[in-house]
């Protein structure tokens, strides 16, 4: 299992950018799958982006605006968010599954608010 801690959320104006970071408590280089989810008020948690063996998937709503990346040397995962819109407002969670049928881990979440 791995403990995850997010950072980088905040208040940003529409059209602005933020970079979220997620640090793992141990090496993330061998982790099967990592990703970012978000949950807006009154809505279900949804996938934003995930990376698995170098293969990346984005939600349609963020394609072309968000970029997920990992730095295994620092045990870090990032989510670069550009051209933010009010509908991107949510709590963003870091997620990891250590193996195909292994345990899942979630961070505590970081709030992103897009508002003028």
Backbone bond lengths (Angstrom), bond angles and torsions (degrees), N, CA, C in turn:
res aa  C-N    CA-C-N  psi(-1)  N-CA   C-N-CA  omega(-1)  CA-C   N-CA-C  phi
1 X - - - 1.454 - - 1.526 109.24 -
2 X 1.306 115.03 158.31 1.458 120.11 179.55 1.516 108.47 -136.68
3 X 1.306 116.89 137.97 1.467 121.33 173.68 1.526 108.76 -90.43
4 X 1.315 115.20 140.64 1.456 121.52 -174.51 1.528 109.81 -124.31
5 X 1.317 116.26 138.65 1.463 121.09 177.94 1.525 108.65 -132.91
6 X 1.335 115.36 122.87 1.464 120.70 178.79 1.526 110.41 -93.44
7 X 1.318 114.23 157.90 1.456 121.65 172.01 1.519 108.68 -156.31
8 X 1.325 115.66 166.65 1.455 119.94 173.73 1.509 115.48 106.88
9 X 1.331 117.73 -4.54 1.449 119.23 178.30 1.516 111.90 -70.94
10 X 1.320 115.15 173.13 1.456 119.62 178.86 1.504 112.24 162.54
11 X 1.320 114.88 -166.92 1.458 122.45 179.34 1.525 108.71 -100.96
12 X 1.314 115.92 130.37 1.462 120.93 -179.27 1.520 108.77 -140.96
13 X 1.313 116.20 149.52 1.461 120.36 178.60 1.522 110.51 -78.86
14 X 1.316 116.93 154.83 1.475 119.66 175.51 1.525 111.07 -53.56
15 X 1.313 115.42 136.56 1.453 121.34 -176.88 1.507 113.74 90.36
16 X 1.315 117.35 -8.90 1.450 121.66 -178.26 1.519 112.94 -82.59
17 X 1.331 114.23 -176.02 1.465 121.26 -177.05 1.520 110.75 -131.79
18 X 1.321 114.66 152.59 1.460 122.88 172.24 1.515 107.81 -144.50
19 X 1.326 115.77 152.95 1.456 120.29 170.97 1.513 108.79 -122.60
20 X 1.320 114.75 120.07 1.455 120.91 175.42 1.524 109.38 -91.24
21 X 1.325 115.15 145.83 1.454 121.45 177.63 1.519 109.55 -124.96
22 X 1.310 115.32 149.05 1.464 122.22 176.95 1.519 107.10 -137.13
23 X 1.328 115.82 122.07 1.455 119.73 179.38 1.522 109.45 -108.70
24 X 1.301 115.96 136.56 1.444 122.03 178.01 1.525 111.63 -95.64
25 X 1.329 115.17 152.59 1.463 120.45 -177.57 1.518 112.50 -77.84
26 X 1.326 115.97 -10.77 1.460 120.65 177.78 1.524 107.93 -147.56
27 X 1.297 116.32 -177.44 1.453 120.99 -179.92 1.524 110.83 -57.50
28 X 1.335 115.18 134.21 1.458 119.76 -179.89 1.528 111.88 -105.69
29 X 1.324 116.84 1.65 1.461 119.76 -173.66 1.522 112.63 -62.86
30 X 1.320 117.80 -29.56 1.465 120.88 -177.13 1.525 112.98 -103.04
31 X 1.306 116.93 4.68 1.462 119.25 -179.50 1.530 109.90 -68.65
32 X 1.319 115.56 134.74 1.464 122.47 -172.15 1.527 111.84 -63.41
33 X 1.298 116.81 -45.40 1.459 120.55 -174.67 1.526 109.42 -150.17
34 X 1.312 116.06 135.67 1.462 121.26 173.16 1.521 108.86 -134.42
35 X 1.314 114.90 153.47 1.450 117.11 -179.33 1.511 113.72 -168.65
36 X 1.306 114.05 -179.67 1.460 123.37 177.00 1.521 108.93 -121.12
37 X 1.320 115.03 134.30 1.455 123.14 172.79 1.523 107.79 -122.20
38 X 1.327 114.95 164.04 1.459 119.08 174.67 1.513 110.07 -143.21
39 X 1.326 113.95 155.42 1.453 119.99 178.41 1.520 108.70 -139.10
40 X 1.314 115.08 116.92 1.453 121.69 176.50 1.522 109.11 -90.26
41 X 1.324 117.65 157.56 1.469 120.49 -179.42 1.526 112.00 -55.56
42 X 1.312 116.22 128.79 1.450 121.16 177.77 1.511 115.19 77.15
43 X 1.332 116.65 6.19 1.457 120.20 -178.84 1.520 110.45 -121.91
44 X 1.328 115.12 162.95 1.456 120.07 177.08 1.524 110.39 -77.20
45 X 1.317 114.91 155.52 1.456 119.92 175.02 1.524 108.56 -66.10
46 X 1.338 116.13 137.15 1.452 120.14 -177.10 1.521 110.76 -132.21
47 X 1.322 114.66 152.80 1.456 120.80 177.21 1.524 109.48 -70.14
48 X 1.328 115.20 136.24 1.466 121.11 172.56 1.525 109.36 -102.40
49 X 1.328 115.05 -52.66 1.463 120.56 179.98 1.514 108.52 -161.89
50 X 1.327 116.15 149.71 1.448 119.42 176.34 1.525 109.00 -143.09
51 X 1.318 114.94 156.04 1.454 121.44 179.44 1.517 108.10 -133.17
52 X 1.329 115.40 128.29 1.462 122.23 -174.96 1.519 107.82 -141.66
53 X 1.345 115.21 114.06 1.466 120.33 -178.25 1.527 111.34 51.85
54 X 1.316 115.78 38.36 1.449 120.76 179.00 1.501 115.14 82.35
55 X 1.323 117.66 -7.44 1.457 121.56 178.49 1.518 108.85 -90.17
56 X 1.316 116.46 128.73 1.461 122.04 -173.52 1.524 111.17 -114.01
57 X 1.320 114.42 137.72 1.456 121.87 176.20 1.524 108.27 -125.94
58 X 1.319 116.31 135.19 1.461 121.99 175.96 1.519 110.01 -119.23
59 X 1.321 115.92 147.88 1.449 120.19 168.20 1.524 108.51 -65.44
60 X 1.315 116.56 145.78 1.469 120.43 -178.55 1.529 110.96 -56.75
61 X 1.312 116.34 -34.41 1.456 120.31 -174.67 1.529 113.68 -69.41
62 X 1.332 117.65 -15.67 1.467 119.76 -177.78 1.527 112.48 -117.21
63 X 1.323 118.26 -4.42 1.465 120.73 -179.21 1.527 110.76 -56.62
64 X 1.330 114.28 134.08 1.451 119.79 179.56 1.513 114.18 84.56
65 X 1.326 117.24 -10.10 1.467 121.02 -179.73 1.532 112.25 -116.25
66 X 1.317 116.64 -35.28 1.464 121.80 -176.84 1.533 109.40 -109.55
67 X 1.335 114.54 149.20 1.456 120.36 177.02 1.523 109.29 -135.77
68 X 1.324 115.56 125.55 1.460 121.18 176.63 1.524 108.48 -98.43
69 X 1.335 115.23 143.52 1.458 119.22 178.52 1.524 109.40 -154.20
70 X 1.311 114.65 162.98 1.461 121.29 178.21 1.520 109.70 -130.70
71 X 1.317 115.94 148.39 1.457 122.27 170.09 1.527 106.17 -126.13
72 X 1.327 115.37 96.35 1.464 119.57 -175.24 1.526 112.21 -65.03
73 X 1.323 117.28 -26.08 1.465 119.85 -179.16 1.522 111.79 -69.16
74 X 1.324 116.14 -22.45 1.463 121.29 -179.32 1.524 112.43 -111.81
75 X 1.322 116.78 3.23 1.476 121.52 -176.30 1.521 110.86 56.52
76 X 1.331 116.59 39.65 1.451 121.68 -174.91 1.520 111.33 -121.04
77 X 1.325 114.76 146.69 1.458 122.58 168.96 1.528 106.92 -126.33
78 X 1.324 115.09 146.26 1.463 120.18 -176.15 1.520 111.30 -128.55
79 X 1.317 114.25 157.71 1.456 120.89 170.08 1.519 107.07 -135.23
80 X 1.316 115.70 105.77 1.455 120.94 175.64 1.514 108.14 -85.93
81 X 1.313 116.41 122.05 1.461 121.71 -176.28 1.521 108.87 -117.80
82 X 1.312 116.43 118.14 1.458 123.07 178.70 1.517 110.38 -117.11
83 X 1.302 115.48 163.34 1.470 121.55 178.62 1.526 111.58 49.96
84 X 1.305 114.73 47.83 1.463 119.94 -176.33 1.523 111.02 -66.41
85 X 1.328 114.21 145.38 1.460 122.34 -179.38 1.526 109.23 -127.02
86 X 1.319 117.16 159.04 1.466 119.16 -179.77 1.526 113.64 -53.32
87 X 1.326 117.12 -32.36 1.467 119.33 -179.95 1.520 113.40 -71.61
88 X 1.317 117.60 -6.03 1.458 121.28 173.78 1.533 111.71 -84.58
89 X 1.307 116.74 -6.43 1.459 120.74 178.95 1.520 110.50 -61.79
90 X 1.317 115.98 124.81 1.464 121.54 -176.75 1.521 109.26 -178.01
91 X 1.322 115.10 171.25 1.462 120.78 165.93 1.522 106.58 -89.64
92 X 1.312 115.81 127.71 1.458 121.78 -178.16 1.525 109.33 -103.33
93 X 1.338 114.59 132.69 1.455 121.52 -176.12 1.526 110.49 -119.26
94 X 1.291 114.41 139.88 1.460 122.74 171.60 1.521 107.67 -88.78
95 X 1.335 116.26 141.79 1.465 121.70 -174.47 1.517 109.31 -137.21
96 X 1.325 115.40 145.07 1.468 120.19 175.03 1.518 109.93 -146.34
97 X 1.321 114.37 142.68 1.463 120.74 169.14 1.511 106.33 -124.78
98 X 1.327 115.82 120.49 1.467 118.92 -168.24 1.530 112.85 -71.83
99 X 1.325 117.47 -27.22 1.456 120.46 177.57 1.511 107.63 -150.52
100 X 1.330 116.72 175.57 1.458 120.15 -173.09 1.526 112.27 -57.22
101 X 1.316 116.63 -37.81 1.468 120.01 179.37 1.522 110.45 -122.23
102 X 1.329 115.62 25.06 1.453 120.64 -176.09 1.501 114.05 -89.26
103 X 1.305 114.39 -172.80 1.453 120.63 -177.18 1.520 111.31 -72.41
104 X 1.308 114.58 152.88 1.453 122.06 178.00 1.528 109.08 -105.62
105 X 1.308 115.16 147.95 1.456 121.08 177.44 1.512 109.49 -131.38
106 X 1.318 115.42 143.53 1.463 121.94 177.17 1.528 109.18 -127.72
107 X 1.305 115.60 144.30 1.448 120.06 169.73 1.516 110.41 -78.82
108 X 1.325 114.79 179.38 1.462 119.84 -176.27 1.529 112.05 -83.01
109 X 1.311 117.18 -13.71 1.451 121.52 178.64 1.515 112.52 96.91
110 X 1.319 115.41 149.96 1.459 121.93 175.37 1.535 108.32 -135.70
111 X 1.310 115.77 133.85 1.462 120.91 -174.82 1.526 110.61 -81.25
112 X 1.323 114.96 131.04 1.461 122.21 171.69 1.523 107.53 -118.66
113 X 1.310 116.21 122.94 1.462 121.54 178.90 1.516 108.84 -123.58
114 X 1.328 115.07 123.79 1.463 121.11 179.54 1.526 107.25 -111.79
115 X 1.320 115.11 110.94 1.456 120.02 -175.05 1.510 109.65 -159.06
116 X 1.333 114.93 148.12 1.455 119.62 175.59 1.519 110.04 -93.76
